[in-house]
Amino acid sequence: MIKKLSLVSLFTLLPASFYFAQTTVFAYLKDADGKPVERAEVDIKGSDNDVTADKIGYFQFVDLQPGHYQIVITKSNFETKVMEFDVANEKRKDLGTITLYSNLTSADQGLTIIDNDSDDEGGSSGQASTVGLLQSSQDVFNKIAAFDLGVYWFRPRGIDGRTGESLLNGVSMVKSDNGNVDFSNWGGLNEITRYPEIAANHSPSEYAFGGNSSVVYKNTKASEYRKGFQFTQSLTNRNYRNRTSLRYSSGMSKSGWAFTLMGARRWAEEGIQEGTFYDAYGAYLGVEKKFSDKHTMTFNFIGAPYRRSTASPSTQEVYDYRGVHYNSYWGYQDGEQRSERVRKGFQPLFQLQDFWKINKNSSLWTSVSYQFGKDKGSRLDWQNVQNPSPTYYRNLPSYYDSLDPNASVINPDGTMTTAQDAYRTSLAGWQSGDPNVTQLNWDRLYRRNMQQPAGTYYGQTGKRALYYLVNDVSDDKIWNAATHFIHNFNDTTKFLLNVSYQNYRSEQYREVNDLLGADFVLNRDPFAATNQPGKSGLYNEGEENVAKKVGDKMTYDYIFRRQEVKVNPGLKFSTGKFDVFVSGMFGYSSSNREGLFNHYLYKDSYGKGTDYNYWNYGIKGQAIYKVNGRNFIVYNGAYYTQAPYLEDLFVNPRVNGSVAPNVKNMVVNANDLSYVMSTPFLKLRLTGYLVDTDNETTVQRYFADGLALKSVDADGNQTNVQSAFVSQIMTDVKKRNMGLELGVDVKVIPTLSLQGLASIGQYTYENDPMTYFASDAAGVFPNGLPYTSLGKAYIKNYRQGGTPQQAFSLGFRYNNPKYWWVGANWNYFDDNYLDPASLVRTEGFTQNDLTSSPFYGLSEADLRKVLEPNRLPSSFFLNANAGKSWVIGKYYVLISATVNNILDNRKYITGGFEQTRNAKFDTFSEDLNREYPLFGPKYWYTQGRSYFINLQFRF
């Protein structure tokens, strides 16, 4: 049995040293700044006589017989230290002060953001933006999953990140509109936000109730950073190429003040994806005032303005022609690269936090936070002309190949030719990479606009834009307040109480970015004449100025509001061999939409709508049974409800205030059971888990062809629509995520460790949810509502998409006593699927509109063939990392490097979505049988070999 000693002072141990004749060996552990390193594990090789350093970094071994010894000192976030010494006939042996240096390897990269901004067609994927959070953890499974598997879009247990919680200085950073965390708000400030406290998966946390995908808590107290300067320079070949940062911390002065400042920049003239750029800054100011040993206040400012372009998903046809780095969102203008998809924003954050130690048993932390600013994403738009994207299906070789070879077609430049000749020309252009074929032709767009004859529209005379750029804008104002109360009844029992309040307001609108040589663009639906004859087509009826210029709002303008209160009591206690943590949650939210445009189709588009109120509740529990000092049985359980986010609540908030039918609180029932072993030379966790989700609501938006839409006006006139942008809503979605996790870390010798991971999961849909449909082209349906029921979507037993359901990893790490290390690992992924598109799995998919009955001759085997799960290929990768640190007087230097995907595997699909532009069996199956389907799935591929080189200098 391991002897764990927590020592308060040397004097309490002197009697033991005199009582025994053997030697007592002792030392003090400190970091590079001379501060004590507490709770480090000190292990004697070949013995179970192991100890833990106390709060002042002191440890000792007693009863050591004369001989040669080797000790291994380990602590999370520090380099492993190996020391040898001899014991002779002496009462006491002083090893002096032992310095531990920060272990800044992969963790030094902090947060890695994987950007994949979607277009309207990709909105149904649920993969538009995935964030991989690299987190520091003592748990070997979580560490490997984050550092080595996260870059390949692996999500532990297949859990959606929106069911987690991310706290910065006590307040939630989760956005109420979609449940995501925008890490770009503090992008580049890695050295400020590193090393969070994490309650993994659905285990309870001291700071918030959370959900299924971990509670991550970060605190940025100015006094807790290493005193002095820290300069970091990084080189990489991902979304950005360079990163430079400088941090200064004053330490706590005698008068009780501490200051920390940091500035950072990340940039690339062109990232790893063609035609992308990156330019982002980060700034941090932390001020701390210590009034007494019991009372401290902090002020934190974080600001991170950014401007970057994004890359497109593509069909397999496009990747086969141009490779995985192809990006359709850019083209040349006057010899310079220009992207249509540019995100820019600045949403600074101001926080005030008060720390009050009420007495020796109680403390209270209180936080107030305000964040505001705009996030803008640009995109190309057009009216009464064809989609100019080079990957629009009518611009690809497969389209011309699908036609009669002798059919007459129009080339993109406006000339006439045959389909056969157009196919040859298009194929040659794609295979050769002709930018006039494979990229946006900005000059052509300008030329078409400028060739427009001047006309008078709604009182304005000039050239109307056919092509133009718009910004989709989120203008946020977010107030947060939170308290964190702790009361220790005794050494084994602690009471916790967290109370939080958020007031979220976001105005969301579209504005004109660039008219591309025209004078104005009309704030009018270009399809109204055909889809809604006899109606105005105005996006904002009654406005004086329909002709919009740069900076004017158009298409939509509305406000999201949400207020939310959460109360989270908790109790931690130990009794016998059990450690128990019980956490509860009571919450209330009120959500509404206020329309600022009066859309010509919807009566409920303008004005403040109904308040939608939801009560939430939940309970979490953790029980740890200590078999002995090295073996543990751990149970985590959670049952809770979660209100729908604003974007899931409203069917199409851009144009109306209608909500999805039968929307309820999502209900989650999560359980796991683990066996944990922790010895000096073996760390292991084996876990079985089961997570059931009920009542989930999803809203997906995309473009569909082949739909039989019908709209009816007030006079009963009916209009048929065949193509439109649509919203698809599924309610009462049930999911089950179950599987096994295994993480192992074995010390072969004190300096060499072997690490392994196995994740075997099965993530499925458990029912056939109701599916509803809405479209601006149809407007109000014959039922009088802006949506219609499509019946059940038959997706039961389909696999969920978004992450590999099988993952394995095997690697090693060597830590040399002279402060250098090297490591490598092999990673394998399998059972990765695309989410099933529900629209083509409803009864309407099989119905012939001419006969209102199933298509003639359609068999179950035919249907299964075309609707089989879209499984992605398996793949494996090799990663490696190395580093070296030096201490030269008062200076510390670290250089580290990581290389992922060493073999440059470019065949791995990280995600994607099924296109459902053909929503009928006959056209869908015909398209599916082509060599290159016109509307095949769109994918994101891994981007090949990547590296990250980091140089750090502290002084």
Secondary structure, DSSP 8 states (H G I E B T S, - for coil): -------S-GGGGHHHHHHSSSEEEEEEEE-TTS-B--S-EEEETT-S--EE--TTSEEEEEEE-SEEEEEEEE-TTB--EEEEEEE-S-SEEEEEEEE--B--SGGGG--EEE-----SGGGGGS-S-EEE-----S-HHHHHIIIIIGGGT--GGG--GGGSEEEETTEE-B-TTTS-B-GGGGTT-HHHH-S-EEE-TT---SS----SS-EEEE---GGGS-SEEEEEEEEESSS-SEEEEEEEE----TTSEEEEEEEEEEEESS-SSTT--EEEEEEEEEEEEEEETTEEEEEEEEE--EEEE----EEHHHHHHH-TT--TTEEEETTEEEES-EEEEE--EEEEEEEEE-SSSEEEEEEEEEEEEEEEEEEEEESSS----TTSGGGSHHHHHTS-TT-EEE-TTS-EEEHHHHHHHHHHHHHHT-HHHHSEEHHHHHHHHHTS--EEETTEEE-B-SEEEEEEEEEEEEEEEEEEEEEEEETTEEEEEEEEEEEEEEEEEEEEEE-TT-SBEE-B-TTHHHHSTTS--BSSTT-S--EE-TT-EEEEEEEEEEEEEEEEEEEEEEETTEEEEEEEEEEEEEEEEEE-S--TT-TTSSEE---EEEEEEEEEEEEEEESSSSEEEEEEEEEEEE---HHHHBS-TTT---B-TT---EEEEEEEEEEEEE-SSEEEEEEEEEEEEEEEEEEEEEEEEEEEEEEE-TT--EEEEEEEEEEEEEEEEEEEEEEEEEEEEEEEETTEEEEEEEEEEEEEE-S--EEEEEETTT-S-TTSSS-EEEEE---TT-B--SS-SEEEEEEEEEEETTTEEEEEEEEEEE-EE----GGGGSGGGGEETTTTEE-TT--HHHHHHHTS--EE--EEEEEEEEEEEEEETTEEEEEEEEEE-TT-----EEEEE---SB-SHHHHHHHHTSSS-TT--EEEE----EEEEEEEEE-
